[in-house]
């Protein structure tokens, strides 16, 4: 049976970067479509290029709270997602959950600390060798792009007081500082459904708002026998500023999608007054 492979990262420390964005919900007869704002990786990285993209970058975050980064080099997204499901079937780290509609989610979780990447203990070398190699490169690149994104986000959000302070009196001045010092929780998901009789009106996961500052994910790909069948463009829904729901329209160019969470909205309430 084909499956859906989704890779994502979560950062904690009053910061959450995850990867299944804000929703999976029901399809509508005449549904609206949401296309995220795109920024090329080169424009995100280079100061001069970002200066030209700053206004649209800020506007997209204020209006939608979503940015898609394209053209990310050395991401190894396809190799990671193509080998994810086969590894998840055998890995000793896999945790399984079956939803009410029969969809089964398999999750492999790990994390990165400020002093280095923590490896997963699959104990299934034949099934996981390819995934482990690809995902190591994927994780490294995601961490780098996330740090750059947090730097650009911090440059938009001006404030006089530190963003966060510990009980011991250590201050984190900006989101960039929190991301750099935080623990990065990284989850890799595979979704599979053997019974195709479920109607489109059935919801697998309810609409929800992430409680952290922001999350980053690579859009799901449809995989069968470790072969990519294409970008999964059905079943992923977001709730917009006006309360309406729309199907998120992703394509092969969407490498990493950043979605602001409730934490950013609460901290920067006056600035990000429209973030959903």
C-alpha positions in Angstrom: 0.0 0.0 0.0 1.3 3.5 -0.7 2.1 5.6 2.3 2.7 9.2 3.1 6.2 10.1 4.4 6.6 13.4 6.3 9.8 14.7 8.0 9.8 17.4 10.6 11.7 19.0 13.4 10.6 20.2 16.8 12.6 22.6 19.0 11.7 22.9 22.7 12.7 25.3 25.5 9.6 27.4 25.3 10.2 26.9 21.6 8.6 24.3 19.4 9.5 23.6 15.8 7.5 20.7 14.6 6.5 19.4 11.3 3.0 18.5 10.8 1.7 22.1 10.5 -1.7 23.2 11.6 -4.1 20.7 10.3 -5.5 17.8 8.5 -9.2 18.3 7.9 -12.2 17.5 5.7 -12.4 18.3 2.0 -15.1 20.6 0.8 -17.1 20.3 -2.4 -15.7 23.6 -3.7 -12.7 24.0 -1.5 -10.4 27.0 -1.3 -6.7 26.5 -1.9 -3.9 28.1 0.1 -0.5 28.6 -1.6 2.2 29.7 0.9 4.5 32.6 0.2 7.8 31.4 -1.3 11.3 32.7 -0.7 14.4 31.3 -2.4 17.1 30.0 -0.2 19.6 32.4 -1.7 17.4 35.3 -0.9 17.0 34.1 2.7 20.8 33.8 3.1 22.2 36.8 1.4 21.8 40.1 3.1 21.4 42.2 0.0 18.9 39.8 -1.5 16.9 39.6 1.7 16.7 43.3 1.9 14.7 43.2 -1.3 12.5 40.4 -0.1 12.1 41.7 3.5 8.7 43.5 2.9 7.0 40.5 1.3 8.6 38.1 3.9 7.2 40.2 6.7 3.8 40.7 5.0 3.4 36.9 4.6 4.2 36.3 8.2 1.8 38.9 9.4 -1.0 37.8 7.0 -0.7 34.0 7.0 2.1 33.1 9.4 3.6 30.8 6.7 6.8 30.9 4.6 8.0 28.2 2.2 11.8 28.1 1.4 12.7 26.8 -2.0 15.9 25.8 -3.6 17.6 24.5 -0.4 20.9 22.9 -1.3 22.1 19.6 0.1 18.7 18.9 1.7 18.4 15.2 0.7 14.6 15.5 1.2 13.7 12.9 -1.5 16.1 10.3 -0.3 15.1 10.8 3.3 11.3 10.5 2.6 11.7 7.7 0.1 13.5 5.5 2.7 11.6 6.6 5.8 8.7 4.2 5.6 10.8 1.0 5.1 12.9 1.9 8.1 9.9 2.8 10.3 8.5 -0.7 9.7 11.6 -2.3 11.3 13.2 0.3 13.5 13.2 -0.4 17.3 12.6 3.3 17.8 9.3 3.4 16.0 6.1 4.3 17.9 2.8 3.5 16.3 -0.7 5.1 16.6 -3.9 4.3 14.8 -6.5 7.0 14.2 -10.2 6.4 14.3 -10.4 6.4 10.5 -7.9 3.5 10.3 -4.9 5.7 9.4 -1.7 4.3 11.0 1.1 6.7 11.9 4.6 5.4 12.6 6.9 7.9 14.2 10.7 7.8 14.8 11.8 10.5 17.2 15.2 11.9 18.0 16.8 15.2 19.0 19.8 17.5 18.6 21.4 19.3 21.5 23.5 22.4 21.2 26.6 20.1 21.5 25.6 17.8 18.7 23.2 15.5 16.9 21.8 12.5 18.8 21.6 9.3 16.6 18.6 7.0 16.5 19.1 3.4 17.7 17.3 1.5 15.0 18.9 -1.9 15.4 17.7 -2.7 11.9 20.8 -2.1 9.6 19.3 -3.7 6.5 16.1 -1.7 6.6 17.5 1.6 8.0 21.0 2.1 6.6 19.8 4.2 3.6 17.5 6.3 5.7 20.1 6.9 8.4 22.5 8.2 5.9 20.0 10.5 4.1 18.4 11.7 7.2 21.7 12.7 8.8 22.3 15.1 5.9 18.7 16.2 6.0 18.8 17.0 9.7 22.0 19.0 9.4 20.6 21.1 6.6 17.3 21.7 8.3 19.1 22.9 11.4 21.1 25.4 9.3 18.1 26.8 7.4 16.1 27.0 10.7 18.9 29.1 12.3 18.9 31.4 9.2 15.1 31.8 9.3 15.2 32.6 13.0 17.8 35.3 12.4 15.6 36.9 9.7 12.5 36.6 12.0 14.4 38.2 14.8 15.4 41.1 12.6 11.7 41.9 12.0 10.7 41.7 15.7 12.1 44.6 17.6 11.7 44.7 21.4 13.5 46.3 24.3 13.3 43.4 26.8 14.9 39.9 26.4 12.6 37.5 24.7 13.0 34.8 27.4 14.8 34.6 30.8 15.6 31.5 32.8 15.1 31.2 36.5 18.9 31.4 36.9 18.8 34.8 35.3 20.2 34.0 31.8 18.6 36.1 29.1 17.7 35.1 25.6 17.6 38.4 23.7 15.9 37.1 20.5 14.3 34.1 18.8 17.6 33.5 17.1 19.3 33.0 20.5 16.5 30.6 21.7 16.8 28.5 18.6 20.6 28.4 18.8 20.6 27.3 22.5 17.5 25.1 22.4 17.0 21.3 22.2 15.8 20.3 18.8 13.3 17.5 18.9 13.1 15.8 15.5 10.2 13.5 14.4 9.9 11.5 11.2 6.3 10.3 10.4 4.9 7.7 8.0 1.2 7.6 7.5 -0.5 4.5 5.9 -4.0 3.4 5.4 -4.9 -0.1 4.2 -8.7 0.6 4.0 -9.4 3.1 1.2 -13.1 3.1 1.9 -13.0 6.2 4.1 -14.9 9.2 2.6 -13.3 12.6 2.2 -15.6 13.9 4.9 -13.8 12.0 7.6 -11.1 13.9 9.5 -7.9 12.1 10.6 -6.5 14.9 12.8 -8.5 17.9 13.9 -7.4 21.4 13.1 -5.1 22.7 15.9 -2.7 25.5 16.6 0.8 24.8 17.6 1.7 26.1 21.0 5.3 26.9 20.3 7.0 29.8 18.5 7.1 28.2 15.1 7.5 24.9 13.3 9.3 23.7 10.2 8.4 20.7 8.0 9.1 19.2 4.7 5.8 18.6 2.8 4.7 14.9 2.6 5.5 12.7 -0.4 3.5 9.7 -1.5 5.8 6.7 -1.4 5.4 3.0 -2.6 8.2 0.5 -2.2 10.7 3.3 -1.5 9.7 5.0 -4.8 8.4 8.5 -4.8 5.0 8.8 -6.5 4.7 12.5 -6.1 4.0 15.3 -3.6 0.9 14.6 -1.5 -1.4 17.5 -2.2 -4.6 16.3 -0.5 -5.7 16.2 3.1 -3.6 19.0 4.5 -5.7 22.0 5.6 -5.1 25.3 7.3 -7.4 27.8 8.9 -7.0 31.3 7.6 -7.2 34.7 9.2 -11.0 35.1 8.4 -11.8 31.7 10.0 -12.2 29.8 6.6 -10.4 26.6 5.8 -8.3 26.0 2.7 -6.3 23.1 1.3 -2.6 23.8 1.4 -1.2 23.6 -2.1 2.4 22.3 -2.1 4.6 21.3 -5.0 8.1 19.9 -5.5 9.7 23.3 -5.0 8.5 23.5 -1.4 11.6 22.3 0.4 11.0 23.5 4.0 7.8 25.3 5.2 7.9 27.5 8.3 4.7 28.0 10.2 4.4 30.5 13.1 2.9 29.1 16.3 0.8 30.5 19.1 3.9 31.3 21.2 5.1 33.9 18.6 1.6 35.4 18.4 1.4 35.8 22.2 4.8 37.3 22.6 4.5 39.7 19.7 0.8 40.3 19.9 1.0 43.9 18.8 3.3 43.2 15.8 1.8 40.0 14.6 -1.8 40.9 15.0 -3.0 38.8 12.1 -1.1 35.6 12.6 -3.4 32.5 12.7 
